[in-house]
Amino acid sequence: MRLGTAVLTGILLAKSGLSVSDIGAWEMLLYVGTILTFFWVAGLLQGITAVYSKLAENQRKVFIFNHFLIFFGIALVLFLVLWFGEPWVTPVLTGMPEVPHFKWFALYLLLNLPSFPVEYIYLLQEKPRYIVTWGVASFGLYLAALGYPILAGYGLEGSIKALVLLAAGKWLWAAGMALRYGRIDIDWPLTLRYLTFCLPLVLSNVVSNLLMLADNWLVGWHFQDSATYAVYRYGAREFPLATALVSALGTSLIPLIASNQSEGLLQLKTKTRKLMHILFPLTMFLMCISKPLFPVVFNHDFAASATLFNIYLLTLSSRILLPASVVLARSDSKSIFGISLFELLVKIVLGYVFIQIWGLPGLAFSVVISFWIEKLGLIWILENKHGIKTTQWLDWRWYLGYSVALFAVFMLTQSERFTLFIQNIFHV
């Protein structure tokens, strides 16, 4: 739902009548928020289930309460940095001198970030239906809060103010859950244990965010144009369904691989193959229709984004590989961090060179290559350090067949004749 909402938001803004520059400003705000939050949010969320499952019942309630305090405390520090450091934060992160509505967005982050663990608390309480209800409510209201003020004539600032009100409600809900399922007690040793466990995961996500920072900063620095930035951001997206399903599979199988490696690897191999049968055909179909449909779904200003989107769809061939789940199950988070550092180095060099030679498509291809660097590095770790053969967790025959087909379809979509053929089919 989260990823789908991001896509719907893009469509809504493109159809709202906002200028491309205003949309670019919103994308820059999202980018600044993501680059400063994703690494620690994702790292701390990844560690919840692993730490919680090993705690005694009385400690689990304390952990839930302390976890809320950790998220709110970090969000408060970040808010103060953004509020008072706006003059130097925006140029450093975006390459632009300022970003409109920056302080309102900082307030939104302060209130919204502590609500991220809500679905994890429901997961720990074994309440899957509550997760769905929470998703429908929070993301449905998000679309309404963002879209209605713009349609009513209040502009982007009105939408961000509405999002602040929504975030305040989500903050109250998260605090209520911390009190309901947790116990008021500050446990410093438990907090330190949790943060220590999550530190390698956070550092790995820092590297991932530096990759995003490098790309977005390069676009801002090279083109110095918010409209071009918006074109890039609309195209620089992976297939949301693929990202969601692959991430969920990788996370859910870590406990099984850790407790029963042979069974866990077999399940990983079987379930990955099933995902291939779903995701590769869908991705190839989406790749075929993206160019004629992008101007229709968004508007003609974003037609060039379709080429970037098709390049990003190629990341499925590396994204669907899940060696990181096996490495984490082996408690080898240091290797993940080391490979991430090498990936960052390759990405920065390729991104800088490619954007000057091929422009935005070159930058997108540098992402595809860097993803492969990460996966191949982790596979090498499993093979040589842990003695786990790739054939134990991956069906190579299906994988190679689908990957070759994906790249073949991509080459086909580069033909103008093919694009015209698809346009005639869909009458666009």
Secondary structure, 3 states (H helix, E strand, C coil): CHHHHHHHHHHHHHHCCCCHHHHHHHHHHHHHHHHHHHHHHHHHHHHHHHHHCCCCHHHHHHHHHHHHHHHHHHHHHHHHHHHHHHHHHHHHHHCCCCCCCHHHHHHHHHHHHHHCCHHHHHHHCCCHHHHHHHHHHHHHHHHHHHHHHHHCCCHHHHHHHHHHHHHHHHHHHHHHHHHHHCCCCCCHHHHHHHHHHHHHHHHHHHHHHHHHHHHHHHHHHHHCCHHHHHHHHHHCCCCHHHHHHHHHHHHHCHHHHHHCHHHHHHHHHHHHHHHHHHHHHHHHHHHHHHHHHHHHHCCHHHCCHHHHHHHHHCCHHHHCCCHHHHHHHCCCHHHHHHHHHHHHHHHHHHHHHHHHHHCHHHHHHHHHHHHHHHHHHHHHHHHHCCCCCHHHCCCHHHHHHHHHHHHHHHHHHCCHHHHHHHHHHHCC
